[in-house]
Amino acid sequence: MTQLQRRLLVFSILVTCSHSLFGQEAGEEKKNRIEARSPDGQFAFRYTGESEEEKQTYDLIDTRLGKALMSVAESDPDLGPSARFHIEGVLWRPDSKAFAVTAMLWKRGSSVSVFVRDGSAFREIELPPLPAEVPQKAKRGMDLQHVAELDSQSAIRWEKDRSLVVQIETIVDGNEGSVTATRTVVLTLDRSDKAKVRKSTIKFAVEKQSD
């Protein structure tokens, strides 16, 4: 089970008894669609799952054989619409030996999963915790109790040195305004199963409600 699949299970447990047109669109419009081909043309991704009653999967396939190599994400139909996901994008490294997947998890923000080539297959790299925290100082005395978005991740680009740039966003708001924390990290992928943060910066955007 990949980290993304584990997150899907957790979020689906948190969100129940809800109905989503978002989930229907992700399944109906993208059933069996081939997309996000690798730069060398050897790999691509395929959606399966048409309705909320079916298992929804996002599989890495070998384009020459038309064969699924691994499932990057899948939903559990027994958990209903709350288990469905939407893939926002796949970012291939130019050498086709690694890719990063950004997936939207039931309107609770997006999550990034990274996979690297290992022989004839791919394996997932463990990412470190990547919080984007909003400190009290950044709130400038405003009473902001609501978390509108928490640690939403997006893969931005691969650097020439094969490191990956990821952006994380957290938004808190209230009657007085909102604060958005945007953290940008550069992740290095070595020969181990873990990514490491090489560089990290964070910026805050403050919006105050006018009287």
DASUL-V474901 format. One record per residue. N is the residue number from 1. RES is the residue in one small letter. PSI is psi in whole degrees, -180 to 180 (999 if undefined). OMEGA is omega in whole degrees, -180 to 180 (NA if undefined). NEAR is the number of other C-alpha atoms within 12 Angstrom. Layout:
n: (N;N)
res: (RES;RES)
psi: (PSI;PSI)
omega: (OMEGA;OMEGA)
near: (NEAR;NEAR)
This chain:
n: (1;2;3;4;5;6;7;8;9;10;11;12;13;14;15;16;17;18;19;20;21;22;23;24;25;26;27;28;29;30;31;32;33;34;35;36;37;38;39;40;41;42;43;44;45;46;47;48;49;50;51;52;53;54;55;56;57;58;59;60;61;62;63;64;65;66;67;68;69;70;71;72;73;74;75;76;77;78;79;80;81;82;83;84;85;86;87;88;89;90;91;92;93;94;95;96;97;98;99;100;101;102;103;104;105;106;107;108;109;110;111;112;113;114;115;116;117;118;119;120;121;122;123;124;125;126;127;128;129;130;131;132;133;134;135;136;137;138;139;140;141;142;143;144;145;146;147;148;149;150;151;152;153;154;155;156;157;158;159;160;161;162;163;164;165;166;167;168;169;170;171;172;173;174;175;176;177;178;179;180;181;182;183;184;185;186;187;188;189;190;191;192;193;194;195;196;197;198;199;200;201;202;203;204;205;206;207;208;209;210;211)
res: (m;t;q;l;q;r;r;l;l;v;f;s;i;l;v;t;c;s;h;s;l;f;g;q;e;a;g;e;e;k;k;n;r;i;e;a;r;s;p;d;g;q;f;a;f;r;y;t;g;e;s;e;e;e;k;q;t;y;d;l;i;d;t;r;l;g;k;a;l;m;s;v;a;e;s;d;p;d;l;g;p;s;a;r;f;h;i;e;g;v;l;w;r;p;d;s;k;a;f;a;v;t;a;m;l;w;k;r;g;s;s;v;s;v;f;v;r;d;g;s;a;f;r;e;i;e;l;p;p;l;p;a;e;v;p;q;k;a;k;r;g;m;d;l;q;h;v;a;e;l;d;s;q;s;a;i;r;w;e;k;d;r;s;l;v;v;q;i;e;t;i;v;d;g;n;e;g;s;v;t;a;t;r;t;v;v;l;t;l;d;r;s;d;k;a;k;v;r;k;s;t;i;k;f;a;v;e;k;q;s;d)
psi: (126;167;-39;-42;-37;-40;-39;-41;-44;-48;-33;-30;-37;-34;110;168;37;157;143;120;-28;-45;-37;-43;-41;-34;-47;-39;-18;18;124;24;133;131;175;56;147;157;-32;-2;1;-29;160;-177;150;127;144;158;108;-40;172;-16;-13;156;132;128;156;105;141;129;156;115;-27;-36;-16;25;137;128;-36;156;120;-36;148;150;162;110;-24;-21;-4;-161;-27;-14;-4;159;170;125;116;-24;153;129;105;141;146;-28;3;18;9;153;154;133;128;120;136;127;93;53;21;23;174;162;146;135;141;135;141;153;136;90;-123;2;-177;149;151;140;133;128;145;162;134;67;149;95;146;103;162;-36;-37;-20;-14;42;-2;148;98;100;-17;130;105;-31;136;115;47;123;147;133;126;-52;159;135;167;-27;11;11;161;133;125;140;136;137;135;134;128;142;176;-169;-22;-14;-152;159;131;123;122;112;134;125;149;119;131;140;111;-160;-5;-173;14;145;153;145;117;-34;144;132;155;140;154;135;123;132;123;139;134;146;999)
omega: (-179;178;179;179;177;178;178;180;-179;-178;-179;177;-179;-176;-180;177;179;178;-175;171;178;179;179;-179;-178;-179;-171;-175;-171;-179;176;180;177;-177;174;178;178;-179;179;177;-175;-175;175;-180;-178;171;166;-179;-175;-175;-179;179;-179;173;179;-180;174;-170;169;-177;170;-174;-179;-178;-175;-174;176;-180;180;175;180;178;175;179;177;-177;180;-179;175;-175;-176;-179;-175;-175;176;179;-179;179;173;-179;179;170;-175;-179;179;-178;176;175;177;-179;174;-177;175;-176;173;175;178;-179;-177;-177;-179;172;-176;-180;179;-179;179;-175;179;-178;175;176;-179;177;178;178;177;174;-176;180;170;-172;177;-178;179;-179;-178;-179;176;175;180;177;-176;-174;-173;176;-178;179;-175;173;179;-172;175;174;-173;-178;170;177;-179;179;177;172;-176;177;180;178;-179;-176;173;179;172;-179;-180;-178;-176;-179;-179;174;177;175;178;-179;177;-179;173;-177;174;180;179;-178;180;180;-177;173;-179;178;178;-178;-180;175;180;178;-179;176;-175;175;178;177;178;-179;NA)
near: (16;24;26;39;30;21;30;39;30;22;29;29;22;18;22;19;13;20;17;23;20;24;34;27;22;34;35;22;19;25;25;24;23;25;25;30;26;26;18;18;20;23;35;35;38;34;35;32;32;24;27;32;21;25;27;41;38;41;33;37;31;24;22;14;12;17;18;24;24;25;30;40;40;37;43;28;25;18;27;30;38;37;46;52;48;42;40;25;26;37;37;35;32;22;21;27;28;33;40;45;40;34;36;33;39;37;28;30;29;33;43;44;39;42;36;33;24;16;9;13;20;27;29;31;30;27;31;22;19;32;28;30;29;33;21;16;14;24;27;19;17;23;21;28;19;19;23;22;30;29;30;35;39;33;35;28;28;28;21;12;17;24;29;40;34;44;32;37;36;34;36;35;27;21;17;21;26;31;39;32;35;31;32;31;35;29;34;29;33;19;14;15;20;21;29;25;24;19;18;22;22;24;23;27;22;25;22;21;15;8;6)
